[in-house]
């Protein structure tokens, strides 16, 4: 459960929350969403709000944070993202 502390420390140190890492070129928001770390998703929201459309960023495969959270069954993360305007454009 040290994820929140670790992410807080990294953000305070100036690490770019939009840095893309790994094979699918995931952002921190994507990783936190897929892993179900709702508290980290909430921590990242101020950065999301500063970059319009950021909640809709996608992996190399075209999957966004909400889709990652939904496919992994993380209801709380889905709620947080939906409240932040994270509904995937074009889906009914």
DASUL-V897612 format. One record per helix or strand. SS is the DSSP state (~ for helix, > for strand). FROM is the first residue (numbers start at 1). TO is the last residue. Records with the same first field share a line. If there is no record, write none. Layout:
BEGIN
SS=FROM-TO ; FROM-TO
END
This chain:
BEGIN
~=3-12 ; 28-35 ; 38-50 ; 54-56 ; 65-71 ; 75-83
>=21-21 ; 26-26 ; 58-58 ; 64-64
END
